[in-house]
Each structure stands twice: as C-alpha cells, then as structure tokens.
Amino acid sequence: MLKSFHEHHPTKKIHIAGTTNDFEELGEIGKHKNNVFINVENDSELMEKFKRGHAGTTSVFAMVIHKRIGGEFDRFIHIDSDVYFKRESVSVIESAFDEGYDIVGTRRCFKNNPSGISGLDAFPDTVSTYFFGMRLEKIPKFDFSYLCRICEGAAHPVEGWIALDAFDGLTHATMQNGGTVKFLDQNEFGSQNVDGKKFNNYKSNMHMDVGRRLIHFGGVGSGYAFFSKKTNPHEGYGKWAIQRYIMFCKLFYNEDIVGNEPTVYGEDFRWVNGGYDDAIYQQLLIDLKN
C-alpha cells in the first residue's frame, strides 16, 4: 500500500500508527519522507486490543476521532493496509469534502447486502472502510470507550439499528446528526452498486474490490498476521484471510506458499472460500494493470 500510495501521491503525507517493530518491518519504504509515524506501543490497553485483531485497529480509529493522535484536523481519510493504488485517488475524497459532504467512501449495502441478511430494508447504506473519509463536525460526541465499541461494530448508538461491519454505527449516527454521504464510483473504486451487485468494468471486483484507481484485496493484512503467527486466527475468518494472503504473495512476489486450498465459489460465482485458482490469478494480472 505504501509503495503504491507514494508513487501516485508524491506530495501527500500519510500517518502510520504502529510500534517500533512495525515501522522497522517496512524496510526501505519506511524511510520515505512523507511517512509520519505515530508510535502507540506505550499504550498497554491498546496493545492488548491488538492481540484481538480488529479491536486494536478500530480503537485507533476512535483515537483519531477524539484527536488523541494525529494533531489538529477537521477531517481524516483512512486507507487499509491491503489497498493497492493504480492511480491517484485521494483527491476524489478531498473534492467531495470541498463539495460539502461529510462521509465519503464506497457503498456498503444494507437493504441489498450481498450476504443476503434479511430485515435491513429500513436502514440506510453505509460506506466500506478500506478507503474512506469523514469530516468530524457532524460526528456525535461519545465517551471514548463507547466510541471504541461503536467503531468495532460491537455497539450501535441508534436505538433499534444494527451494524453489519465496523464503523457502521458511527456512520449511521453521523447521518442521523445531519451528515451527508457521497458514494464513490464503483467503476473507479470497486465494491457494490446500489443493488448490492459487484458487476463493474473489472471482473476481479466479484472477488474483492477492484476499480480503475485501486484494488482492495481484503483480509490480506489479517492473513499476514495469522500466517506469521503474530495473532491467533479467528475461526472461519482466519482460514479465509490466510488464503487471501497466499494469493497476494503469488501476485506481487511470485511466491508459492504451501496451503492453497481448492477454490470455493458462491452461487453468484464469487470467490467465497478456499484458495485462488488460475482463473482468479490470471484475471487479477489483467485488472492490476488497467
């Protein structure tokens, strides 16, 4: 992510929260002049949360929103570590902010969610968090510990509403507080359309999030942590994430890691489980360059 970010955003600084070991693992790209490191290793509570995976990551979200880290700002843009930029992308979110929008990202459907969960027709769509931005003005004020739970998806501040994934509760609460949403173009940034479908100009979008500007591989960061035994894999998700990491290593480093299991497709021909097959790999090679 960092290599591709700096290639396509040569004047943009990027804040990276982590530990001394994390920063050292970055190698040469860690020395880039536009990296701004935020060392959180002395926060013992946060370090314990990182042992549970997403609890640590979403707590960093809460720290940003409470301005405990990062300095003074009135908006932020977040990028997942398993995003690969094909073109400049940040200006699209910045332009949406300039137009007056408070929440900017790709669509996460509730009524038409691809998982087929019923009973969500009354809830507005939120945004996926792999590449999104928020202005702070319309975010309601929450106690920090409660905000951590909201960001994790473990609590929803709007009575009777539910969260499909991390950050949904905060997005909904911000919308209830007058926040406006701009959904990014599916062909530019991947993900779902308003009908919950993943068909766009890139065939690989069926399996992950692929657009003209970026690819979000999904699960690769977790898969690396699980495969490297940095954290214990969660049942189901852990196995899925490791397979995504195996595919990522083949695509970018041509490494054949033992453990690639038979591909499992869903009824809509999405890659839902198991390892990648040659069709997935060859199409990714095409979509990576276009």
Phi, psi and chi 1 to 4 in degrees:
 res  aa     phi    psi   chi1   chi2   chi3   chi4
   1 MET       -  -47.4 -174.7  -84.2  -76.2      -
   2 LEU   -62.9  -42.3  -77.3  175.0      -      -
   3 LYS   -59.9  -47.7  -71.3  178.7 -179.4  178.0
   4 SER   -71.5  -34.1   63.3      -      -      -
   5 PHE   -61.5  -51.2  175.6   85.4      -      -
   6 HIS   -66.7  -32.8  -70.3  -49.9      -      -
   7 GLU   -61.7  -41.3  177.1 -176.1   -6.0      -
   8 HIS  -100.6   -6.2  -63.5  -69.2      -      -
   9 HIS  -134.5   63.1  -53.1   85.9      -      -
  10 PRO   -64.6  -16.8   22.6  -33.6      -      -
  11 THR  -106.9   -1.6   64.5      -      -      -
  12 LYS   -92.2  135.0  -65.1  -70.9 -174.4 -175.1
  13 LYS   -86.2  151.0  -67.7 -172.5 -179.3  -62.6
  14 ILE  -133.2  129.7 -176.7  167.5      -      -
  15 HIS   -89.9  132.0  -68.1   73.9      -      -
  16 ILE  -125.7  113.6  -52.8  162.9      -      -
  17 ALA   -91.0  134.5      -      -      -      -
  18 GLY   176.3 -159.5      -      -      -      -
  19 THR  -114.0  171.3   66.7      -      -      -
  20 THR   -56.7  -42.4  -58.2      -      -      -
  21 ASN   -63.2  -40.5  -73.5  -21.5      -      -
  22 ASP   -57.9  -47.1  -66.0  -30.0      -      -
  23 PHE   -66.7  -36.8  -55.3  148.3      -      -
  24 GLU   -67.2  -34.3  -70.5  175.3   -9.6      -
  25 GLU   -65.8  -19.1  -79.1 -168.1   -3.8      -
  26 LEU   -67.6  -21.7  -68.2  174.1      -      -
  27 GLY    67.4 -139.8      -      -      -      -
  28 GLU   -62.1  -40.3 -166.3   63.3   30.6      -
  29 ILE   -65.7  -21.8 -164.5   61.4      -      -
  30 GLY   -66.9  -15.8      -      -      -      -
  31 LYS   -89.8    1.1  -58.9  174.5 -175.8  177.0
  32 HIS   -59.9  138.3 -163.3  -76.8      -      -
  33 LYS   -64.5  -20.1   61.1 -176.6  176.4   63.7
  34 ASN   -96.1    5.9  -71.9  -24.2      -      -
  35 ASN   -79.1  134.1  -67.5  -25.8      -      -
  36 VAL  -120.5  107.8  179.7      -      -      -
  37 PHE   -87.0  137.2  -66.3  115.4      -      -
  38 ILE  -120.2  105.0  -58.3  172.2      -      -
  39 ASN   -85.0  119.8 -162.9  -43.4      -      -
  40 VAL  -113.1   13.3  -64.6      -      -      -
  41 GLU   -69.4  -16.8   63.6 -171.1   17.1      -
  42 ASN   -86.3   -2.9  -69.0  -33.0      -      -
  43 ASP   -89.7   94.5 -172.1  -31.8      -      -
  44 SER   -63.4  -37.5   57.5      -      -      -
  45 GLU   -63.8  -43.1 -178.0  179.6   -7.3      -
  46 LEU   -64.7  -40.6 -178.9   61.4      -      -
  47 MET   -62.0  -36.2  -70.1  -62.0   97.1      -
  48 GLU   -66.4  -37.5  -77.5  -59.9  -48.2      -
  49 LYS   -66.9  -35.6  -72.0 -176.9  176.8  180.0
  50 PHE   -63.4  -24.6  -90.5  118.2      -      -
  51 LYS   -67.6  -18.6  -67.1  178.4 -178.3  178.3
  52 ARG  -100.1   11.9  -55.1 -158.9  -53.4  -87.8
  53 GLY    79.4 -110.7      -      -      -      -
  54 HIS   -64.8  -21.7  -69.6  146.1      -      -
  55 ALA   -60.6  -36.8      -      -      -      -
  56 GLY   -70.3  -46.5      -      -      -      -
  57 THR   -60.2  -46.6  -54.9      -      -      -
  58 THR   -71.4  -24.9   51.1      -      -      -
  59 SER   -68.9  -33.2  -69.8      -      -      -
  60 VAL   -64.3  -38.5  172.4      -      -      -
  61 PHE   -53.0  -49.1  -86.8  128.4      -      -
  62 ALA   -62.9  -37.6      -      -      -      -
  63 MET   -63.5  -39.3  -67.4  170.0   72.9      -
  64 VAL   -63.4  -48.7  170.4      -      -      -
  65 ILE   -63.0  -35.3  -66.9  166.6      -      -
  66 HIS   -82.8    1.2  -95.5 -131.1      -      -
  67 LYS    58.8   34.7  -65.1 -172.8  177.9 -178.8
  68 ARG   -79.3  -21.7  -63.5 -168.7  177.3 -165.4
  69 ILE  -138.2  156.0   56.3  175.6      -      -
  70 GLY    97.1   -9.7      -      -      -      -
  71 GLY    88.1 -155.5      -      -      -      -
  72 GLU   -95.3  129.5  -87.4  -59.0  -46.4      -
  73 PHE  -163.2  162.3   51.6   90.4      -      -
  74 ASP  -118.5    6.2   62.8   -1.6      -      -
  75 ARG  -160.1  161.6   63.7 -165.3   66.9 -175.7
  76 PHE  -144.9  156.9   68.3   87.3      -      -
  77 ILE  -125.0  128.9  -64.3  172.9      -      -
  78 HIS  -108.8  142.7  165.8   75.7      -      -
  79 ILE  -130.7  126.0  -54.3  163.7      -      -
  80 ASP   -68.7  154.2  -88.5    4.6      -      -
  81 SER   -71.2  -16.0   62.0      -      -      -
  82 ASP  -104.2   29.5   45.0   18.7      -      -
  83 VAL   -93.7  140.0  165.1      -      -      -
  84 TYR  -122.8  121.9  175.5   82.9      -      -
  85 PHE   -87.4  129.4  -70.4   99.2      -      -
  86 LYS   -98.1  -23.5  -59.2 -164.5  -71.4  179.1
  87 ARG  -149.9  169.4  -68.9  172.9  174.1   81.3
  88 GLU   -58.8  136.7 -168.4  -78.6  -33.1      -
  89 SER  -134.8  -31.9  -59.2      -      -      -
  90 VAL   -60.3  -34.7  167.9      -      -      -
  91 SER   -62.2  -25.5   66.0      -      -      -
  92 VAL   -66.2  -43.2  179.5      -      -      -
  93 ILE   -69.6  -41.1  -68.1 -177.1      -      -
  94 GLU   -60.9  -39.1  -68.7  176.8  -29.5      -
  95 SER   -65.3  -38.1  -66.3      -      -      -
  96 ALA   -65.3  -38.7      -      -      -      -
  97 PHE   -59.0  -45.6  -76.2  148.9      -      -
  98 ASP   -62.4  -27.5  -68.3  -18.7      -      -
  99 GLU   -79.2   -7.6  -67.5  169.3   16.5      -
 100 GLY   106.1    2.0      -      -      -      -
 101 TYR   -76.3  147.9  -69.6   99.0      -      -
 102 ASP  -100.7  -27.8  -58.6  -70.0      -      -
 103 ILE  -130.5  127.4  -53.3  165.4      -      -
 104 VAL  -135.9  126.0 -171.5      -      -      -
 105 GLY   179.0 -179.0      -      -      -      -
 106 THR   -77.7  158.0   54.7      -      -      -
 107 ARG   -77.4  136.3 -172.4 -175.7  -65.2  -88.8
 108 ARG  -116.1  108.3  177.2 -178.7  -68.7  152.3
 109 CYS   -74.4  141.2  -72.0      -      -      -
 110 PHE  -102.7  -62.9  -91.9   64.8      -      -
 111 LYS   -57.2  -45.4  177.2 -178.5  178.1 -179.8
 112 ASN  -107.0   39.3  -64.2  -43.6      -      -
 113 ASN   -65.3  135.9   69.5   88.0      -      -
 114 PRO   -62.8  -18.5  -22.7   34.0      -      -
 115 SER   -76.0  -12.0  -61.2      -      -      -
 116 GLY    76.7   17.8      -      -      -      -
 117 ILE   -70.3  126.0  -60.6  172.3      -      -
 118 SER   -89.8  167.1   59.9      -      -      -
 119 GLY    82.0   17.0      -      -      -      -
 120 LEU  -109.5   13.5  -55.0 -178.2      -      -
 121 ASP   -61.0  -29.6  -66.6   15.8      -      -
 122 ALA   -82.8  -10.2      -      -      -      -
 123 PHE   -97.6  134.2  -54.1  123.1      -      -
 124 PRO   -70.4  151.9   24.2  -32.0      -      -
 125 ASP   -63.7  148.4  -65.6  -16.8      -      -
 126 THR  -110.3 -163.2   59.5      -      -      -
 127 VAL  -119.0  146.1  -63.4      -      -      -
 128 SER   -70.2  155.4  -63.8      -      -      -
 129 THR  -104.3    6.1   55.3      -      -      -
 130 TYR   -70.6  -28.0   59.1   86.0      -      -
 131 PHE  -153.5   99.1 -179.1   65.3      -      -
 132 PHE  -152.8  165.2   82.2  109.8      -      -
 133 GLY  -138.7  153.7      -      -      -      -
 134 MET  -141.6  140.7  -70.3 -172.6   75.5      -
 135 ARG   -88.9  145.3  -64.9 -157.7  -59.6 -178.8
 136 LEU   -80.3  -20.4  -58.8 -175.6      -      -
 137 GLU   -55.3  -42.2 -179.0 -177.5    1.5      -
 138 LYS   -95.2   -0.5  -60.9  -67.6  177.3   60.3
 139 ILE   -74.3  122.7  -61.9  177.0      -      -
 140 PRO   -60.9  155.4  -21.8   33.3      -      -
 141 LYS   -85.5  121.1  -52.3  -58.7 -179.4 -173.9
 142 PHE  -124.3  150.1  -64.1  109.1      -      -
 143 ASP   -55.2  143.2  171.4   79.1      -      -
 144 PHE   -59.3  -46.5  179.7   71.7      -      -
 145 SER   -63.9  -37.6   59.5      -      -      -
 146 TYR   -70.1  -38.3 -176.1   49.7      -      -
 147 LEU   -60.7  -38.6  179.1   60.8      -      -
 148 CYS   -58.8  -42.8  -70.7      -      -      -
 149 ARG   -68.2  -37.5  -64.0 -175.4   65.0 -123.8
 150 ILE   -63.8  -46.3  -65.1  171.0      -      -
 151 CYS   -62.7  -33.2  -70.2      -      -      -
 152 GLU   -75.3  -17.7 -171.1  179.3   -4.3      -
 153 GLY    88.9   10.6      -      -      -      -
 154 ALA   -88.4   -8.0      -      -      -      -
 155 ALA  -149.1  153.0      -      -      -      -
 156 HIS  -129.7  122.7 -160.4  -57.7      -      -
 157 PRO   -76.6  -12.3   28.1  -35.0      -      -
 158 VAL   -95.3  117.4 -177.2      -      -      -
 159 GLU   -57.5  129.9 -174.2  175.7   -3.4      -
 160 GLY    86.1   -7.1      -      -      -      -
 161 TRP   -94.7  160.9  -69.0   31.3      -      -
 162 ILE  -127.5  162.7   66.3  168.8      -      -
 163 ALA  -109.7  129.8      -      -      -      -
 164 LEU   -79.4  -34.1  -83.8  177.1      -      -
 165 ASP  -154.4  179.8 -150.7  -26.8      -      -
 166 ALA   -55.0  141.0      -      -      -      -
 167 PHE    79.9   -8.8 -129.1   75.9      -      -
 168 ASP   -59.9  -41.4  -75.1  -19.3      -      -
 169 GLY   -62.2  -40.5      -      -      -      -
 170 LEU   -69.7  -38.6 -165.8   70.9      -      -
 171 THR   -63.0  -46.5  -55.9      -      -      -
 172 HIS   -62.2  -43.9  -80.8  151.0      -      -
 173 ALA   -63.5  -38.3      -      -      -      -
 174 THR   -67.6  -38.5  -57.8      -      -      -
 175 MET   -64.1  -41.4  -66.3  164.2   70.2      -
 176 GLN   -63.6  -24.6  -69.8  -76.1   89.6      -
 177 ASN   -93.8   14.1 -160.6   37.6      -      -
 178 GLY    97.6    3.0      -      -      -      -
 179 GLY   -71.0  138.6      -      -      -      -
 180 THR  -103.4  149.7   53.5      -      -      -
 181 VAL  -117.5  137.0 -179.0      -      -      -
 182 LYS  -118.6  118.3  170.2   80.3  169.5 -176.7
 183 PHE   -90.2  129.7  -67.5  113.8      -      -
 184 LEU   -72.3  149.7  -64.3  172.8      -      -
 185 ASP   -59.7  127.0 -171.6  -41.8      -      -
 186 GLN   -62.6  -36.1 -175.5 -165.9   28.2      -
 187 ASN   -72.4  -22.1  -74.5  -48.3      -      -
 188 GLU   -88.4  -36.1  -66.1  -70.0  -59.7      -
 189 PHE  -126.9    2.6  -64.9   94.5      -      -
 190 GLY    78.9 -162.0      -      -      -      -
 191 SER    79.3 -149.6 -163.3      -      -      -
 192 GLN  -102.6  156.1  -50.0  159.3   15.7      -
 193 ASN   -95.1 -175.5   62.9   19.8      -      -
 194 VAL   -62.1  -23.8   67.2      -      -      -
 195 ASP   -90.8    4.9  -62.5  -44.7      -      -
 196 GLY    79.8   10.1      -      -      -      -
 197 LYS   -91.8  149.6  -55.8  -61.0 -177.2 -176.5
 198 LYS  -106.7   10.1  -61.9 -152.7   70.0 -177.0
 199 PHE   -72.9  122.5  -60.9  109.8      -      -
 200 ASN  -145.6 -157.4   70.2   -6.8      -      -
 201 ASN   -73.1   -4.5  -68.0  -19.1      -      -
 202 TYR  -125.1  117.7  -63.9   86.4      -      -
 203 LYS   -60.8  -31.6  -67.8 -178.7 -179.9  179.4
 204 SER   -69.2  -14.0  -60.0      -      -      -
 205 ASN   -63.0  -20.3 -169.3   56.4      -      -
 206 MET   -63.8  -28.8  -78.2  -62.0  -66.2      -
 207 HIS  -103.0  -21.9  -49.4  -47.7      -      -
 208 MET  -149.9 -141.0   45.0 -155.7   73.1      -
 209 ASP  -125.6  105.7  -57.5  -62.0      -      -
 210 VAL  -128.9  127.5 -177.5      -      -      -
 211 GLY  -139.8 -173.4      -      -      -      -
 212 ARG   -67.4  -30.2 -168.7  177.0   74.3   92.1
 213 ARG   -95.4  -27.3  -66.8 -178.6 -176.2  -96.5
 214 LEU  -158.0  167.3   58.3   75.5      -      -
 215 ILE  -127.5  131.4  -61.1  179.5      -      -
 216 HIS  -109.5  114.4  168.0 -124.1      -      -
 217 PHE   -79.1  -28.5  -71.6   90.3      -      -
 218 GLY    70.7  117.1      -      -      -      -
 219 GLY    85.1   -9.6      -      -      -      -
 220 VAL   -67.3  -41.5  169.9      -      -      -
 221 GLY   -60.9  -45.2      -      -      -      -
 222 SER   -66.0  -41.4  -62.4      -      -      -
 223 GLY   -60.2  -39.7      -      -      -      -
 224 TYR   -62.8  -44.7  165.1   71.2      -      -
 225 ALA   -63.3  -41.4      -      -      -      -
 226 PHE   -69.9  -46.0  -60.3  148.3      -      -
 227 PHE   -62.3  -37.1 -173.3   84.5      -      -
 228 SER   -83.9    0.3  -55.1      -      -      -
 229 LYS    62.3   29.3  -57.1 -170.1 -174.7  -45.1
 230 LYS   -74.3  -34.1  -67.1  177.9 -179.6  -68.3
 231 THR  -139.5  160.2   57.4      -      -      -
 232 ASN   -80.9  132.5  -65.5  -38.8      -      -
 233 PRO   -67.6  141.9   22.9  -31.5      -      -
 234 HIS   -79.7  147.0  -52.2  -67.4      -      -
 235 GLU   -56.6  132.7 -174.5   67.7   28.4      -
 236 GLY    81.0  -70.3      -      -      -      -
 237 TYR   -60.9  -39.5  173.8   74.9      -      -
 238 GLY   -61.1  -44.9      -      -      -      -
 239 LYS   -64.5  -42.2 -168.8  173.5 -177.2  179.5
 240 TRP   -61.6  -44.9  174.2   86.3      -      -
 241 ALA   -66.3  -38.7      -      -      -      -
 242 ILE   -61.6  -40.5  -72.4  173.6      -      -
 243 GLN   -64.3  -35.9  -67.0  -59.5  -41.0      -
 244 ARG   -65.9  -38.9  -65.7  -73.8  168.4  139.0
 245 TYR   -65.4  -40.2  171.9   64.7      -      -
 246 ILE   -59.7  -43.5  -70.1  171.9      -      -
 247 MET   -62.8  -42.7  176.4  -85.8  -59.4      -
 248 PHE   -60.2  -42.9 -172.0   86.6      -      -
 249 CYS   -63.6  -38.1  -71.0      -      -      -
 250 LYS   -67.0  -42.9  175.7   63.6  175.9  177.1
 251 LEU   -67.4  -44.6 -173.8   67.0      -      -
 252 PHE   -97.5  -27.5  -76.2   98.3      -      -
 253 TYR  -121.5   -0.9  -50.8  114.8      -      -
 254 ASN    54.0   38.7 -161.4   29.1      -      -
 255 GLU   -99.0  128.1  -66.4 -179.4    2.8      -
 256 ASP   -98.7   98.4  -67.8  -58.7      -      -
 257 ILE   -89.3  131.6  -63.7  177.3      -      -
 258 VAL   -62.2  135.7  175.8      -      -      -
 259 GLY   126.7    4.6      -      -      -      -
 260 ASN   -72.7  110.9 -169.7   27.1      -      -
 261 GLU   -93.0  164.0  -61.1 -177.4   -0.4      -
 262 PRO   -55.8  139.0  -25.5   34.3      -      -
 263 THR   -68.9  137.0  -49.9      -      -      -
 264 VAL  -117.7  121.4  178.2      -      -      -
 265 TYR  -103.3  149.2  -71.9   98.0      -      -
 266 GLY   -85.4 -178.8      -      -      -      -
 267 GLU   -62.8  -26.7  -68.1 -178.3    0.9      -
 268 ASP   -93.4   12.5   57.2   -2.9      -      -
 269 PHE    71.0   19.3  -57.3  106.1      -      -
 270 ARG   -78.9  145.3  -81.0 -168.3  -55.9  150.6
 271 TRP   -74.8  108.5  172.1   27.9      -      -
 272 VAL  -109.9  -19.3  -64.5      -      -      -
 273 ASN  -163.3  173.8 -139.1  -34.8      -      -
 274 GLY    71.8 -171.5      -      -      -      -
 275 GLY   -87.8  179.7      -      -      -      -
 276 TYR   -81.0  152.3   67.0   91.7      -      -
 277 ASP  -109.6 -179.2   59.5   18.4      -      -
 278 ASP   -66.4  -32.7 -167.2   58.5      -      -
 279 ALA   -63.6  -43.3      -      -      -      -
 280 ILE   -63.7  -46.0  -68.4  171.9      -      -
 281 TYR   -63.5  -47.9  176.0   68.8      -      -
 282 GLN   -65.4  -38.4  -66.5  -61.5  -29.7      -
 283 GLN   -67.9  -37.3 -171.4   60.6   53.2      -
 284 LEU   -62.6  -39.0  -93.7  171.7      -      -
 285 LEU   -59.6  -36.7  -71.8  177.0      -      -
 286 ILE   -71.4  -50.0  -65.3  170.8      -      -
 287 ASP   -70.3  -22.2  -68.4  -17.9      -      -
 288 LEU   -66.7  -28.1 -169.7   67.2      -      -
 289 LYS  -103.3   -1.5  -61.5  173.9 -177.2  177.6
 290 ASN  -119.4      -  -63.9  -56.7      -      -
